Amino acid sequence: MRFLVISLFILLSAGCAIIEQPADIQQPADILPMPVKPALKSQTYQLEYDSTYASPRVKSVQLPAHKVSKNQTVKIVTDKASVTDTLLSQISDTLSQKQLTVTNEANSDFILTIQQLGLTFIDDSKYVLKQPKKTFNLYSQIANLYPSQQCATISAQVSMRLTHTRSGDVVWFSKSSIDSTSFNRRPLIYSFNETQKITNELEVAAFVHQQNTMDARLARLNKPVSIPEYKTQSTLSNLTKISGACNRTEVSALTPMMQFYLSSILIDKIKVV
């Protein structure tokens, strides 16, 4: 029995001696980190468009038959035109500034008749892009895309007549007109945004993911790997108007001021002694 145990021990020892020692296990390359994304630019630019302007057209004729003197009374008649209460009040104030007295009495010295208050949409006005004092890289591109703007335009006409009440003689008559572009005389201001975005983010992520598999890490051991660089692309937003009157609603909002402006010009032409 003792001999059997000793023999078995010798056989086991011999078997262990002839087994080869395993080689060292190969370590894979380090995991690739995701590259840092570039700082993306976002910037807002402004564009200014301007037009050509005309002075109001004014015709005023005062006849010498009856002089208009300070403190004489004037009755305003609006039967021939639709006059708002606001405009009527403004005309009354303008007459008062000429040192004439506005009255509702029939026996006034003079009658001021509002002959016409006309508003008509006419051909659009063209606003041309102005070159900024400090140009920017995108200016040439924008100038080609949006060289001008077309805006709705209204022509306003006002005509009046001053009549001597007793004689019925016409003492003064006048008319004036102006278009909304020339009246407003404000440029159009537009803004747009330039933003950058990464166009190959998924491709970069897929490359890094593939290179971090075990097979790829073993294959690239001690071998340099170049991660694709991020690519960026600039995009431009549409123009957004931030100042100026252009569409029909915006231009129509100017008409009360246009009518008052023309009315005040005409009344200022009355010679009061």
MOCOR-V490590 format. One line per field, one symbol per residue. phi: phi as a letter, one per 40 degrees, with the letter a starting at -180 (. if undefined). psi: psi as a letter, one per 20 degrees, with the letter a starting at -180 (. if undefined). burial: I if it has 16 or more other ideal C-beta (glycine too) atoms within 10 Angstrom, else O. A space follows every 10 residues. Layout:
phi = ???
psi = ???
burial = ???
//
This chain:
phi = .ccccccccc cccccccccc cccccccccc cccccccccc cbabbbbbbb bcbbcccbbb bbcccbcbbc gccbbcbbcc acbccccccc ccccccccgb bcabcccccb bcbccabbba cbddcbbbcc cccbcbdcdc cccccbcabb bdbbbbbbbb abbccccgcc caaaaaaacc ccccfbccbb babbbbbccb cccccccccc cccccccccc dgbcbccdcc bbacbbcccb cbahbbcccc cccccdcccc dccccccccc cbb
psi = ghhgghgggg ghhhhhhipq pqrpppprrq ppqpqpqqpp ppqpqqqppq aqqqqqpppp ppqjhpqoqq jqqppppkhi qoprhghghh gghhhhhjkq ppqjqhkrhr popogpnqpp paqqqppqpq pqhorrhigg ghhhgmhrqp qqppppppqr ppppgghjqp hqqrqqqqqh ghggkprppq qqqpqqqpik ghggghgggh ijqgghhhhj pjpqpoppqq pqppqprqqp piqqpgrhgg hhiihghghg ghghgghiip op.
burial = OOOOOOOOOO OOOOOOOOOO OOOOOOOOIO OIOOOOOOOO OOOOIOIIIO IOOOOIOIOI OIOOOIOIOO OIIIIIOOOO IOIOOOIOOI IIOIIOOOOI OIOOOOOIII IIIIIOIOOO OOOOIOIOIO OOOOOOOOOO OIOOOOOOIO IIIIIIIIII IIIIIOOOOI IIIIIIIIII IIIIOOOIOI OIOIOOOOOO OOOIOOIIOO IIOOOOIOOO OOOOOOOOOI OOOOOOOOIO IOOIIIOOOO IOOIOOOIII IIIIIIIOII OOO
//
